[in-house]
């Protein structure tokens, strides 16, 4: 491998763009390839076997494109597939983990909330994560069923989205959380709305910055940081309906993007 090779980033849909943005800000000279596996979105509704197989095929797609590292920008896919991916592929593979550790370190009330998909909350990986820190703080979690679909539909502040968030945030506030972890990469796109609901007394955390920092650390260790005087290009792919996906990616990326079809079946 050399430092001019690209980095692959994937999610079941457009949510991983929130992570991709942090990566681009942290590593501006890297070539990036983003895959939205929209035909199988949301991964939370898929079986673990399907998620593992899709993750394997997408990672193979990245490797065939010369990727020097892969970021699994999806908590559900990380929980289901990352151990298998690391066994099969030799490049650094960075996964997602809800920001429970920084939340525990910053809470003053001793109660933190985690808003995530049912797939993430029911995973063994998440259970082990909570067990590492439950002696330091009370961890309250809430499934955010339907929120991924709202983001995918572009309904970032619609009445239905507001109603869903109010339903999910209320029990967390009743438990006294002063720190709220967004445990799905789609949810940062709802953060402005969430912050208005929880108020200034509750910190809202996502893991995009931490993932970008870990990616940078691993690339530095292998001497694979991109070196250039120009910003690296970003290529976008999707397994779904390009005419539907492309406008949403452009909106969330804050700039027009061209999405190519992902052919891995």
PERAPE-V855338 format. One record per residue. N is the residue number from 1. RES is the residue in one small letter. SS is DSSP state (~ for helix, > for strand, _ for the rest). D_CENTER is the distance of its C-alpha to the mean C-alpha in whole Angstrom. Layout:
# PERAPE-V855338
n-><N	N>
res-><RES	RES>
ss-><SS	SS>
d_center-><D_CENTER	D_CENTER>
This chain:
# PERAPE-V855338
n-><1	2	3	4	5	6	7	8	9	10	11	12	13	14	15	16	17	18	19	20	21	22	23	24	25	26	27	28	29	30	31	32	33	34	35	36	37	38	39	40	41	42	43	44	45	46	47	48	49	50	51	52	53	54	55	56	57	58	59	60	61	62	63	64	65	66	67	68	69	70	71	72	73	74	75	76	77	78	79	80	81	82	83	84	85	86	87	88	89	90	91	92	93	94	95	96	97	98	99	100	101	102	103	104	105	106	107	108	109	110	111	112	113	114	115	116	117	118	119	120	121	122	123	124	125	126	127	128	129	130	131	132	133	134	135	136	137	138	139	140	141	142	143	144	145	146	147	148	149	150	151	152	153	154	155	156	157	158	159	160	161	162	163	164	165	166	167	168	169	170	171	172	173	174	175	176	177	178	179	180	181	182	183	184	185	186	187	188	189	190	191	192	193	194	195	196	197	198	199	200	201	202	203	204	205	206	207	208	209	210	211	212	213	214	215	216	217	218	219	220	221	222	223	224	225	226	227	228	229	230	231	232	233	234	235	236	237	238	239	240	241	242	243	244	245	246	247	248	249	250	251	252	253	254	255	256	257	258	259	260	261	262	263	264	265>
res-><x	x	x	x	x	x	x	x	x	x	x	x	x	x	x	x	x	x	x	x	x	x	x	x	x	x	x	x	x	x	x	x	x	x	x	x	x	x	x	x	x	x	x	x	x	x	x	x	x	x	x	x	x	x	x	x	x	x	x	x	x	x	x	x	x	x	x	x	x	x	x	x	x	x	x	x	x	x	x	x	x	x	x	x	x	x	x	x	x	x	x	x	x	x	x	x	x	x	x	x	x	x	x	x	x	x	x	x	x	x	x	x	x	x	x	x	x	x	x	x	x	x	x	x	x	x	x	x	x	x	x	x	x	x	x	x	x	x	x	x	x	x	x	x	x	x	x	x	x	x	x	x	x	x	x	x	x	x	x	x	x	x	x	x	x	x	x	x	x	x	x	x	x	x	x	x	x	x	x	x	x	x	x	x	x	x	x	x	x	x	x	x	x	x	x	x	x	x	x	x	x	x	x	x	x	x	x	x	x	x	x	x	x	x	x	x	x	x	x	x	x	x	x	x	x	x	x	x	x	x	x	x	x	x	x	x	x	x	x	x	x	x	x	x	x	x	x	x	x	x	x	x	x	x	x	x	x	x	x	x	x	x	x	x	x>
ss-><_	_	_	_	_	_	>	>	>	>	>	_	_	_	_	_	~	~	~	~	~	~	~	~	~	~	_	_	_	_	_	>	>	>	>	>	_	~	~	~	_	_	~	~	~	_	_	~	~	~	~	~	~	~	~	~	~	~	~	~	~	~	~	~	_	_	_	_	>	>	>	>	_	_	~	~	~	~	~	~	~	~	~	~	~	~	~	~	_	_	_	>	>	>	_	_	_	_	_	~	~	~	~	~	~	~	_	_	_	_	>	>	>	>	>	>	_	~	~	~	~	_	_	~	~	~	~	~	~	~	~	~	~	_	_	_	_	>	>	>	>	>	>	_	_	_	~	~	~	~	~	~	_	_	_	_	_	_	~	~	~	~	~	~	~	~	~	~	~	~	~	~	~	~	_	_	_	_	>	>	>	>	_	_	_	_	~	~	~	~	~	~	~	~	~	~	~	~	_	_	_	_	>	>	>	_	_	~	~	~	~	~	~	~	~	~	~	~	~	~	~	_	_	_	_	_	_	_	_	_	_	_	_	>	>	>	>	>	_	_	_	~	~	~	~	~	~	~	~	~	~	~	~	_	_	_	_	_	>	>	>	_	_	_	_>
d_center-><26	26	24	24	22	19	15	13	9	9	7	9	10	9	6	5	8	7	6	9	11	11	11	14	16	16	17	19	21	19	19	15	15	12	12	11	13	14	17	16	13	12	12	13	16	17	19	17	20	18	15	16	18	16	14	17	18	15	16	19	19	17	20	23	22	22	19	19	16	13	9	7	4	4	6	9	9	9	12	14	14	13	17	19	17	18	21	22	20	22	19	17	14	11	9	6	9	9	12	15	17	17	17	20	22	22	23	26	27	26	23	20	18	14	13	11	12	15	13	11	14	17	16	18	15	15	18	19	17	19	22	21	22	23	27	25	24	24	20	20	18	17	16	14	16	16	14	11	15	16	13	14	17	17	18	17	20	22	24	23	19	21	23	20	19	22	23	20	20	24	24	22	24	27	26	26	23	22	19	16	13	10	8	6	3	7	9	9	11	13	14	17	18	17	19	22	22	22	24	24	25	21	19	15	13	9	8	7	11	11	9	11	14	14	14	17	18	18	19	22	23	24	25	23	22	23	26	27	28	26	23	21	20	17	18	16	16	16	18	18	21	21	23	21	17	19	20	16	15	18	17	14	14	18	20	21	19	21	19	21	21	19	22	21	23>
